[in-house]
Each structure stands twice: as C-alpha cells, then as structure tokens.
C-alpha cells in the first residue's frame, strides 16, 4: 500500500461493469523531501475520496479485487482509506 494525494478525476463514456457506481481518480504518490516522485496513476475509489484528499491505496491486483469482492475485476489500484493526518517524527 502507498499513500498519495488525489489530484484529479477521470471521466469515461464506457467502463467495465466492475467499475459501476465507483469513480476513477488520479493519484500522485507522496514522497519524502529529496526523493524522486514516481508517476501519477489512476485508482478506483471505494471511499468517497475527492480531489485534495490524502488517501491510502492498495496497488496490488489480487488485494484490489478482494476489496471489490470481484475476482474478475480488471483493476490493480483501489483507494481503501482517506488519511486524516500524517506525521513523520524525523520531519516534524
């Protein structure tokens, strides 16, 4: 799992049935100061997260499908939690 920031939404005209009633959100992984950021990715939302929220993302396909209770869902990233606060003692 990783922690990221929701930076946008994705609008599609067609989508897989496993995505019905769920939103696709663009997530930017959070990094420590001085670390090279990795690329943004799209995650299926299961938490009602929105743009600007810090989120916990499961980025492993089997785990993501278990969250959706759908073993055939074509998904690798699912937002599983909204982070209220984050503290790293060495950085505070």
The first five atom37 places (N, CA, C, CB, O) and aatype in JSON, in Angstrom:
{
  "aatype": [20, 20, 20, 20, 20, 20, 20, 20, 20, 20, 20, 20, 20, 20, 20, 20, 20, 20, 20, 20, 20, 20, 20, 20, 20, 20, 20, 20, 20, 20, 20, 20, 20, 20, 20, 20, 20, 20, 20, 20, 20, 20, 20, 20, 20, 20, 20, 20, 20, 20, 20, 20, 20, 20, 20, 20, 20, 20, 20, 20, 20, 20, 20, 20, 20, 20, 20, 20, 20, 20, 20, 20, 20, 20, 20, 20, 20, 20, 20, 20, 20, 20, 20, 20, 20, 20, 20, 20, 20, 20, 20, 20],
  "atom_mask": [
    [1, 1, 1, 1, 1],
    [1, 1, 1, 1, 1],
    [1, 1, 1, 1, 1],
    [1, 1, 1, 1, 1],
    [1, 1, 1, 1, 1],
    [1, 1, 1, 1, 1],
    [1, 1, 1, 1, 1],
    [1, 1, 1, 1, 1],
    [1, 1, 1, 1, 1],
    [1, 1, 1, 1, 1],
    [1, 1, 1, 1, 1],
    [1, 1, 1, 1, 1],
    [1, 1, 1, 1, 1],
    [1, 1, 1, 1, 1],
    [1, 1, 1, 1, 1],
    [1, 1, 1, 1, 1],
    [1, 1, 1, 1, 1],
    [1, 1, 1, 1, 1],
    [1, 1, 1, 1, 1],
    [1, 1, 1, 1, 1],
    [1, 1, 1, 1, 1],
    [1, 1, 1, 1, 1],
    [1, 1, 1, 1, 1],
    [1, 1, 1, 1, 1],
    [1, 1, 1, 1, 1],
    [1, 1, 1, 1, 1],
    [1, 1, 1, 1, 1],
    [1, 1, 1, 1, 1],
    [1, 1, 1, 1, 1],
    [1, 1, 1, 1, 1],
    [1, 1, 1, 1, 1],
    [1, 1, 1, 1, 1],
    [1, 1, 1, 1, 1],
    [1, 1, 1, 1, 1],
    [1, 1, 1, 1, 1],
    [1, 1, 1, 1, 1],
    [1, 1, 1, 1, 1],
    [1, 1, 1, 1, 1],
    [1, 1, 1, 1, 1],
    [1, 1, 1, 1, 1],
    [1, 1, 1, 1, 1],
    [1, 1, 1, 1, 1],
    [1, 1, 1, 1, 1],
    [1, 1, 1, 1, 1],
    [1, 1, 1, 1, 1],
    [1, 1, 1, 1, 1],
    [1, 1, 1, 1, 1],
    [1, 1, 1, 1, 1],
    [1, 1, 1, 1, 1],
    [1, 1, 1, 1, 1],
    [1, 1, 1, 1, 1],
    [1, 1, 1, 1, 1],
    [1, 1, 1, 1, 1],
    [1, 1, 1, 1, 1],
    [1, 1, 1, 1, 1],
    [1, 1, 1, 1, 1],
    [1, 1, 1, 1, 1],
    [1, 1, 1, 1, 1],
    [1, 1, 1, 1, 1],
    [1, 1, 1, 1, 1],
    [1, 1, 1, 1, 1],
    [1, 1, 1, 1, 1],
    [1, 1, 1, 1, 1],
    [1, 1, 1, 1, 1],
    [1, 1, 1, 1, 1],
    [1, 1, 1, 1, 1],
    [1, 1, 1, 1, 1],
    [1, 1, 1, 1, 1],
    [1, 1, 1, 1, 1],
    [1, 1, 1, 1, 1],
    [1, 1, 1, 1, 1],
    [1, 1, 1, 1, 1],
    [1, 1, 1, 1, 1],
    [1, 1, 1, 1, 1],
    [1, 1, 1, 1, 1],
    [1, 1, 1, 1, 1],
    [1, 1, 1, 1, 1],
    [1, 1, 1, 1, 1],
    [1, 1, 1, 1, 1],
    [1, 1, 1, 1, 1],
    [1, 1, 1, 1, 1],
    [1, 1, 1, 1, 1],
    [1, 1, 1, 1, 1],
    [1, 1, 1, 1, 1],
    [1, 1, 1, 1, 1],
    [1, 1, 1, 1, 1],
    [1, 1, 1, 1, 1],
    [1, 1, 1, 1, 1],
    [1, 1, 1, 1, 1],
    [1, 1, 1, 1, 1],
    [1, 1, 1, 1, 1],
    [1, 1, 1, 1, 1]
  ],
  "atom_positions": [
    [[0.84, -1.18, 0.0], [0.0, 0.0, 0.0], [0.87, 1.24, 0.0], [-0.95, 0.0, 1.2], [2.0, 1.23, 0.5]],
    [[0.34, 2.28, -0.56], [1.05, 3.54, -0.59], [0.11, 4.66, -0.14], [1.61, 3.82, -2.01], [-1.1, 4.48, -0.07]],
    [[0.7, 5.8, 0.17], [-0.07, 6.99, 0.5], [0.1, 7.97, -0.66], [0.39, 7.63, 1.86], [1.2, 8.17, -1.16]],
    [[-1.01, 8.57, -1.07], [-0.96, 9.51, -2.19], [-1.96, 10.63, -2.01], [-1.23, 8.79, -3.5], [-2.74, 10.66, -1.07]],
    [[-1.9, 11.56, -2.94], [-2.8, 12.72, -2.95], [-3.65, 12.65, -4.21], [-2.01, 14.08, -2.88], [-3.13, 12.47, -5.31]],
    [[-4.96, 12.79, -4.05], [-5.87, 12.79, -5.21], [-5.72, 14.13, -5.91], [-7.37, 12.53, -4.78], [-5.91, 15.19, -5.31]],
    [[-5.37, 14.07, -7.21], [-5.13, 15.3, -7.97], [-6.15, 15.52, -9.07], [-3.75, 15.27, -8.56], [-6.17, 16.59, -9.68]],
    [[-6.98, 14.53, -9.34], [-7.94, 14.72, -10.41], [-8.91, 13.58, -10.53], [-7.24, 14.9, -11.71], [-8.82, 12.58, -9.81]],
    [[-9.84, 13.74, -11.44], [-10.83, 12.7, -11.69], [-10.74, 12.27, -13.15], [-12.27, 13.2, -11.35], [-10.2, 12.98, -14.0]],
    [[-11.26, 11.1, -13.43], [-11.29, 10.58, -14.79], [-12.75, 10.39, -15.18], [-10.48, 9.25, -14.91], [-13.52, 9.78, -14.44]],
    [[-13.11, 10.9, -16.34], [-14.46, 10.72, -16.87], [-14.38, 9.82, -18.08], [-15.13, 12.09, -17.23], [-13.6, 10.07, -19.0]],
    [[-15.18, 8.76, -18.08], [-15.18, 7.83, -19.2], [-16.6, 7.72, -19.76], [-14.64, 6.44, -18.77], [-17.59, 7.89, -19.03]],
    [[-16.69, 7.43, -21.03], [-18.01, 7.2, -21.61], [-18.36, 5.71, -21.57], [-18.06, 7.72, -23.06], [-19.53, 5.35, -21.59]],
    [[-17.34, 4.88, -21.52], [-17.54, 3.44, -21.39], [-16.64, 2.95, -20.28], [-17.23, 2.69, -22.74], [-15.52, 3.43, -20.13]],
    [[-17.12, 1.99, -19.5], [-16.25, 1.4, -18.47], [-16.69, -0.03, -18.2], [-16.28, 2.24, -17.16], [-17.78, -0.45, -18.59]],
    [[-15.82, -0.76, -17.54], [-16.1, -2.15, -17.2], [-17.21, -2.2, -16.15], [-14.82, -2.86, -16.68], [-17.35, -1.29, -15.33]],
    [[-17.98, -3.27, -16.17], [-19.09, -3.43, -15.22], [-18.61, -3.43, -13.77], [-19.84, -4.72, -15.51], [-19.36, -3.04, -12.88]],
    [[-17.38, -3.86, -13.52], [-16.85, -3.88, -12.15], [-16.66, -2.47, -11.6], [-15.53, -4.63, -12.1], [-16.55, -2.29, -10.38]],
    [[-16.62, -1.47, -12.49], [-16.41, -0.08, -12.05], [-17.73, 0.65, -11.81], [-15.59, 0.67, -13.08], [-17.71, 1.82, -11.43]],
    [[-18.85, 0.0, -12.01], [-20.15, 0.65, -11.89], [-20.34, 1.24, -10.49], [-21.28, -0.35, -12.19], [-20.07, 0.58, -9.49]],
    [[-20.78, 2.46, -10.45], [-21.03, 3.21, -9.23], [-19.75, 3.54, -8.46], [-21.97, 2.44, -8.33], [-19.81, 3.86, -7.27]],
    [[-18.61, 3.47, -9.12], [-17.34, 3.85, -8.49], [-16.64, 4.85, -9.4], [-16.42, 2.6, -8.23], [-16.8, 4.81, -10.62]],
    [[-15.88, 5.75, -8.79], [-15.17, 6.77, -9.56], [-13.73, 6.38, -9.77], [-15.25, 8.12, -8.86], [-13.14, 5.66, -8.96]],
    [[-13.17, 6.86, -10.87], [-11.75, 6.7, -11.13], [-11.08, 8.03, -10.78], [-11.48, 6.3, -12.63], [-11.5, 9.08, -11.24]],
    [[-10.04, 7.97, -9.96], [-9.35, 9.18, -9.52], [-7.87, 9.11, -9.87], [-9.54, 9.38, -8.0], [-7.27, 8.04, -9.87]],
    [[-7.29, 10.26, -10.16], [-5.87, 10.36, -10.43], [-5.16, 10.57, -9.08], [-5.55, 11.53, -11.45], [-5.52, 11.47, -8.33]],
    [[-4.17, 9.74, -8.8], [-3.46, 9.79, -7.52], [-1.97, 10.05, -7.78], [-3.65, 8.48, -6.71], [-1.35, 9.41, -8.63]],
    [[-1.43, 11.01, -7.03], [0.0, 11.29, -7.08], [0.63, 10.72, -5.81], [0.28, 12.85, -7.22], [0.28, 11.16, -4.71]],
    [[1.54, 9.75, -5.92], [2.17, 9.18, -4.73], [2.92, 10.25, -3.93], [3.13, 8.05, -5.12], [3.58, 11.11, -4.51]],
    [[2.82, 10.19, -2.6], [3.57, 11.12, -1.75], [4.98, 10.59, -1.56], [2.86, 11.32, -0.37], [5.19, 9.38, -1.44]],
    [[5.94, 11.48, -1.52], [7.33, 11.1, -1.31], [7.93, 11.96, -0.22], [8.15, 11.24, -2.61], [7.4, 13.03, 0.11]],
    [[9.02, 11.5, 0.35], [9.74, 12.28, 1.34], [10.53, 13.38, 0.63], [10.67, 11.38, 2.19], [10.85, 13.24, -0.55]],
    [[10.84, 14.46, 1.34], [11.64, 15.52, 0.72], [12.96, 14.95, 0.18], [11.91, 16.66, 1.73], [13.64, 14.2, 0.88]],
    [[13.31, 15.31, -1.03], [14.55, 14.85, -1.65], [14.4, 13.59, -2.47], [15.57, 14.62, -0.61], [15.29, 13.26, -3.25]],
    [[13.27, 12.88, -2.3], [13.05, 11.68, -3.09], [12.44, 12.05, -4.43], [12.14, 10.69, -2.34], [11.69, 13.02, -4.55]],
    [[12.78, 11.27, -5.45], [12.23, 11.49, -6.77], [10.79, 10.97, -6.81], [13.1, 10.79, -7.85], [10.55, 9.81, -6.48]],
    [[9.83, 11.8, -7.2], [8.45, 11.33, -7.25], [8.25, 10.35, -8.39], [7.48, 12.5, -7.39], [8.83, 10.49, -9.46]],
    [[7.42, 9.34, -8.13], [7.08, 8.41, -9.2], [5.85, 8.95, -9.92], [6.83, 6.97, -8.66], [5.27, 9.94, -9.49]],
    [[5.47, 8.31, -10.99], [4.38, 8.8, -11.81], [3.01, 8.69, -11.18], [4.38, 8.09, -13.09], [2.76, 7.83, -10.33]],
    [[2.13, 9.58, -11.61], [0.74, 9.53, -11.18], [0.1, 8.27, -11.77], [-0.03, 10.81, -11.62], [0.57, 7.71, -12.76]],
    [[-0.98, 7.84, -11.14], [-1.7, 6.66, -11.63], [-3.18, 6.84, -11.37], [-1.17, 5.36, -10.97], [-3.59, 7.75, -10.64]],
    [[-3.97, 5.98, -11.96], [-5.42, 6.01, -11.78], [-5.82, 4.9, -10.83], [-6.16, 5.85, -13.16], [-5.37, 3.76, -10.95]],
    [[-6.68, 5.23, -9.87], [-7.16, 4.25, -8.89], [-8.67, 4.3, -8.82], [-6.54, 4.51, -7.5], [-9.29, 5.35, -8.97]],
    [[-9.26, 3.15, -8.57], [-10.69, 3.05, -8.38], [-11.01, 3.44, -6.94], [-11.21, 1.61, -8.7], [-10.36, 2.96, -6.01]],
    [[-11.99, 4.3, -6.76], [-12.31, 4.8, -5.42], [-13.35, 3.92, -4.74], [-12.8, 6.25, -5.48], [-14.39, 3.61, -5.33]],
    [[-13.07, 3.52, -3.51], [-14.07, 2.79, -2.72], [-14.38, 3.52, -1.43], [-13.57, 1.36, -2.41], [-14.95, 2.94, -0.51]],
    [[-14.01, 4.82, -1.35], [-14.13, 5.54, -0.07], [-14.82, 6.89, -0.15], [-12.77, 5.74, 0.5], [-14.97, 7.55, 0.88]],
    [[-15.25, 7.32, -1.3], [-15.81, 8.66, -1.48], [-14.75, 9.75, -1.32], [-16.95, 8.9, -0.49], [-15.06, 10.85, -0.85]],
    [[-13.52, 9.45, -1.71], [-12.44, 10.45, -1.66], [-12.68, 11.49, -2.75], [-11.04, 9.77, -1.83], [-13.43, 11.26, -3.7]],
    [[-12.01, 12.63, -2.6], [-12.13, 13.68, -3.59], [-10.8, 14.35, -3.84], [-13.15, 14.71, -3.16], [-9.8, 14.04, -3.18]],
    [[-10.78, 15.26, -4.8], [-9.55, 15.98, -5.15], [-9.04, 16.71, -3.91], [-9.8, 16.98, -6.32], [-9.79, 17.4, -3.22]],
    [[-7.74, 16.55, -3.63], [-7.11, 17.17, -2.48], [-6.99, 16.25, -1.27], [-7.87, 18.39, -2.09], [-6.24, 16.55, -0.35]],
    [[-7.71, 15.14, -1.26], [-7.63, 14.21, -0.13], [-6.33, 13.41, -0.18], [-8.84, 13.25, -0.13], [-5.84, 13.06, -1.25]],
    [[-5.78, 13.14, 0.99], [-4.67, 12.21, 1.12], [-5.28, 10.83, 1.33], [-3.69, 12.61, 2.3], [-6.14, 10.65, 2.19]],
    [[-4.84, 9.86, 0.54], [-5.5, 8.56, 0.54], [-4.5, 7.42, 0.68], [-6.3, 8.39, -0.74], [-3.32, 7.54, 0.37]],
    [[-5.04, 6.29, 1.17], [-4.29, 5.05, 1.27], [-4.73, 4.17, 0.1], [-4.52, 4.33, 2.66], [-5.92, 3.91, -0.08]],
    [[-3.75, 3.71, -0.69], [-4.08, 2.99, -1.92], [-3.46, 1.59, -1.9], [-3.6, 3.77, -3.15], [-2.26, 1.43, -1.65]],
    [[-4.3, 0.59, -2.18], [-3.82, -0.77, -2.38], [-3.44, -0.89, -3.84], [-4.89, -1.84, -1.97], [-4.3, -0.77, -4.71]],
    [[-2.16, -1.14, -4.14], [-1.69, -1.21, -5.53], [-1.27, -2.62, -5.91], [-0.52, -0.26, -5.74], [-0.29, -2.8, -6.64]],
    [[-1.98, -3.59, -5.43], [-1.7, -4.99, -5.78], [-3.0, -5.59, -6.29], [-1.12, -5.8, -4.54], [-4.01, -5.54, -5.58]],
    [[-2.99, -6.14, -7.48], [-4.21, -6.58, -8.14], [-5.09, -7.52, -7.35], [-3.85, -7.22, -9.4], [-6.29, -7.3, -7.25]],
    [[-4.51, -8.58, -6.76], [-5.33, -9.54, -6.03], [-5.99, -8.88, -4.82], [-4.48, -10.73, -5.59], [-7.17, -9.11, -4.56]],
    [[-5.23, -8.08, -4.1], [-5.81, -7.37, -2.96], [-6.89, -6.39, -3.39], [-4.71, -6.63, -2.19], [-7.9, -6.23, -2.7]],
    [[-6.67, -5.73, -4.52], [-7.66, -4.77, -5.02], [-8.96, -5.49, -5.38], [-7.11, -4.01, -6.24], [-10.05, -5.0, -5.08]],
    [[-8.83, -6.64, -6.01], [-10.03, -7.4, -6.37], [-10.76, -7.91, -5.13], [-9.67, -8.58, -7.27], [-11.98, -8.01, -5.13]],
    [[-10.02, -8.23, -4.06], [-10.66, -8.66, -2.82], [-11.44, -7.51, -2.2], [-9.61, -9.19, -1.81], [-12.52, -7.73, -1.65]],
    [[-10.91, -6.29, -2.26], [-11.63, -5.13, -1.74], [-12.96, -4.97, -2.46], [-10.77, -3.83, -1.89], [-13.97, -4.63, -1.85]],
    [[-12.95, -5.21, -3.77], [-14.16, -5.06, -4.57], [-15.06, -6.29, -4.49], [-13.8, -4.79, -6.01], [-16.19, -6.26, -5.0]],
    [[-14.58, -7.37, -3.86], [-15.32, -8.63, -3.79], [-15.69, -9.12, -5.19], [-16.59, -8.47, -2.93], [-16.78, -9.64, -5.42]],
    [[-14.74, -8.94, -6.12], [-14.96, -9.35, -7.51], [-13.66, -9.94, -8.05], [-15.45, -8.15, -8.39], [-12.76, -9.18, -8.42]],
    [[-13.53, -11.27, -8.09], [-12.27, -11.88, -8.52], [-11.94, -11.65, -9.99], [-12.31, -13.34, -8.26], [-10.81, -11.93, -10.41]],
    [[-12.89, -11.15, -10.77], [-12.64, -10.93, -12.2], [-12.47, -9.45, -12.55], [-13.78, -11.51, -13.0], [-12.34, -9.13, -13.73]],
    [[-12.48, -8.56, -11.58], [-12.38, -7.12, -11.87], [-11.0, -6.79, -12.45], [-12.63, -6.3, -10.59], [-9.98, -7.22, -11.9]],
    [[-10.96, -6.03, -13.56], [-9.69, -5.65, -14.16], [-9.12, -4.4, -13.48], [-9.86, -5.39, -15.67], [-9.19, -3.31, -14.03]],
    [[-8.57, -4.57, -12.29], [-8.12, -3.43, -11.5], [-6.83, -3.79, -10.77], [-9.22, -3.0, -10.51], [-6.64, -4.93, -10.33]],
    [[-5.95, -2.8, -10.63], [-4.72, -3.01, -9.86], [-4.58, -2.01, -8.72], [-3.5, -2.91, -10.78], [-3.78, -2.24, -7.81]],
    [[-5.34, -0.91, -8.75], [-5.21, 0.11, -7.71], [-6.59, 0.51, -7.2], [-4.46, 1.35, -8.24], [-7.46, 0.92, -7.97]],
    [[-6.78, 0.39, -5.88], [-8.04, 0.77, -5.25], [-7.74, 1.65, -4.05], [-8.87, -0.49, -4.84], [-6.89, 1.32, -3.22]],
    [[-8.45, 2.78, -3.96], [-8.34, 3.64, -2.77], [-9.13, 2.98, -1.66], [-8.85, 5.1, -3.06], [-10.33, 2.75, -1.8]],
    [[-8.46, 2.66, -0.55], [-9.11, 1.93, 0.54], [-9.27, 2.77, 1.79], [-8.31, 0.69, 0.87], [-9.91, 2.31, 2.74]],
    [[-8.72, 3.98, 1.83], [-8.89, 4.81, 3.02], [-8.52, 6.26, 2.75], [-8.05, 4.27, 4.16], [-7.71, 6.56, 1.87]],
    [[-9.13, 7.13, 3.53], [-8.79, 8.55, 3.49], [-7.99, 8.86, 4.75], [-10.08, 9.47, 3.39], [-8.43, 8.56, 5.86]],
    [[-6.81, 9.45, 4.57], [-5.9, 9.72, 5.69], [-6.27, 11.08, 6.29], [-4.41, 9.7, 5.22], [-6.25, 12.1, 5.6]],
    [[-6.61, 11.07, 7.6], [-6.95, 12.32, 8.28], [-5.72, 13.15, 8.57], [-7.71, 12.02, 9.57], [-5.72, 14.37, 8.37]],
    [[-4.66, 12.5, 9.06], [-3.43, 13.23, 9.34], [-2.25, 12.27, 9.19], [-3.45, 13.86, 10.76], [-2.4, 11.05, 9.26]],
    [[-1.08, 12.85, 8.99], [0.12, 12.07, 8.77], [1.27, 12.78, 9.47], [0.42, 11.88, 7.24], [1.46, 13.99, 9.28]],
    [[2.02, 12.04, 10.27], [3.14, 12.64, 10.99], [4.36, 11.74, 10.87], [2.78, 12.88, 12.47], [4.28, 10.54, 11.13]],
    [[5.47, 12.32, 10.47], [6.74, 11.6, 10.41], [7.68, 12.33, 11.37], [7.33, 11.54, 8.94], [8.13, 13.43, 11.06]],
    [[7.98, 11.72, 12.53], [8.73, 12.43, 13.58], [10.04, 13.06, 13.12], [9.02, 11.48, 14.7], [10.39, 14.14, 13.58]],
    [[10.79, 12.4, 12.22], [12.06, 12.95, 11.78], [11.88, 14.23, 10.97], [12.81, 11.92, 10.96], [12.81, 15.03, 10.88]],
    [[10.7, 14.44, 10.4], [10.46, 15.61, 9.56], [9.74, 16.72, 10.3], [9.66, 15.22, 8.36], [9.7, 17.86, 9.82]],
    [[9.16, 16.41, 11.46], [8.41, 17.43, 12.21], [9.32, 18.41, 12.91], [7.49, 16.78, 13.24], [8.85, 19.33, 13.57]]
  ]
}
